[in-house]
Amino acid sequence: MCGIVAYTGSREAGGVLLEGLRRLEYRGYDSAGVALVHESQMRVYKEVGRVAELVRHDLETRAGTAGVAHTRWATHGGVTRPNAHPHLDGKGRIAVVHNGIVDNAGVLKSRLESEGVAFASETDTEVLPHLIRKYYEGDPVDAVRQALSQVHGTYGIAVSFADHPDTIVAARNGSPLVVGLGEGENFLASDPHAVVKYTQRVIYLEDRELAVITPHGVETIRLDGELTAHEEQQLEGLYGDEGKGGFPHYMLKEIFEQPESIARCLSGRVQDTGTARLGGFELTPRDLTRISRVTILGCGTSLHAARVGAMAVESLARIPASAEVASEYHHRNPLIDPDGLYLAVSQSGETFDTLAAVREVQVKGGQVMGVVNVVGSTIARTCGAGVYLHSGPEIAVASTKAFTSQVAALYVFTLMLARTRNLTAEQAQELAGALIGVSEKVDTAISMLAEDLGAGAIGRAAALLTKARYALFMGRGPSWPVALEGALKLKEIAYVPCEAYAAGEMKHGPIAMMEQDTPVVVVVPNDGHRSRTLSNLQEVAARGARIIAVHTEGDLEVEALADVSLPVPPVHPVISPLVTVVPLQLLAYQAALALGRDIDRPRNLAKSVTVA
């Protein structure tokens, strides 16, 4: 959500920090700020709005070779300049940027105010510089350690001291931080994207760990004082490919990248012989036969991918499988099956609720593995085993290519599991062949619908949605989570009121919303659920609804019922979500474009949700 960047070295820090903030803009934020140390003076520049607002301060030319910077997504206090980070102590000589939430901020603030401290903001973060000042007697590390011993909650912080201009002190607990390693300079960020321009050598801080960063080196210690050691890691080369590539928005670029990202996810993992392997899972066929059930954890788009995966596992491997809302799972004291397998699905690998669910499973003796996109992310490291999606950077807040890569990875797992239990060699070969060829099908689906977006079928469908007070999405079987994902995309970036239901549930409530010209988006590929979905489609059509149908190319019966037809190429019924989701992504994009929305950075949303 919020973003942190810090630098110490020989360059002009203002330019480095500003570039880092620009690279974190995709995460979602509402204000930004920078603190620079020069000649033992702390200088702070803060603005409401985009990072571009900081340009007026000419930060690239400001003297100072160390500093901290931040993009804020408001949690405590409104979107104002005083509430923007960095925050200072009462003497204006300690600057703090913070991701996370200080749960006991109210108690700490009351205590500090009783000691004469005056607060300048409404934020929970401001207690941190004042606490650090309280314990500061010339040793930055000791002051930070003592201050954090009083703090309950989640945090990733970077602290700069005017008295120690070359030193950055960082600490994390539940909010990610990565240290970038250079020659005569070092970096800190909440996301590797912010440092990849300068270095690909990094270390990742662990919870309850502190880093002392100077131009000459990095030292890490536990908050209890014990020294720690880290193995240096290399950032994936794909981190560098972040431009729009001629597309007007990152989201559209990422929709078009899906054939390549799916192929990359499947490469080397599926063989035309019908075998599949996810090396990171480290599961032998014997291990697979011992799994009693599969539980897949996720939030938002990742939850929808999890639902597709759970249906595939249950259908093909014939063992119980479910998708769980991670944000609820870790709060409800769940029963953990020691013989089950738990999969944590997250694009960023930093989703707070999913990470909390992982830890709940681990505490209760369950085996949990990650399905994530970001190498070295917290979920990947906490699970210790899992699979990387290799989708490359996804910059738009609304996820597209990560969804299809997650689904593809879960299909590979399903094939692994099902081949040991229920699938014949011929059935496995058929599914493997479909997976190997699906990236071409997705490419065809994009080509069929994306040309002339505004004036074509997507444009006509978007016009129905942008005028609506309410829209309904529906589908059956694996098309139900696709409908959920389509509705989520429309809400996320176009702000059109809508909901998604399993089509069989339509008669149990949503049909009351039907009136003349209500748009209904129906996902109805040529699979075993088609005839029943057609019945639901006819029921809403009889009430004057305007039908937008995503269907298999050549299905004349659906075309005849639809006001707008969005065809996709035929694929194996099990893997239809990989192609049927494409029209819904394009539909949300075109609706948002028509309404003049900020497509890549929708209001109130963040790319990586790292607070509860």
PyMOL commands that set and color helices and strands:
alter all, ss='L'
color gray80, all
select helices_A, chain A and resi 13-23+25-27+51-57+59-61+105-114+127-135+140-148+192-194+237-240+250-256+258-266+279-281+285-289+301-317+326-329+352-363+378-383+401-419+425-450+457-466+479-494+503-508+510-513+530-541+556-561+573-575+577-594
alter helices_A, ss='H'
color red, helices_A
select strands_A, chain A and resi 3-8+31-38+41-48+66-72+87-88+94-102+153-161+164-173+178-181+186-189+201-204+209-214+217-222+227-228+233-234+294-298+321-325+341-346+367-372+386-388+471-475+498-502+519-524+546-552+564-568
alter strands_A, ss='S'
color yellow, strands_A
deselect
rebuild
show_as cartoon
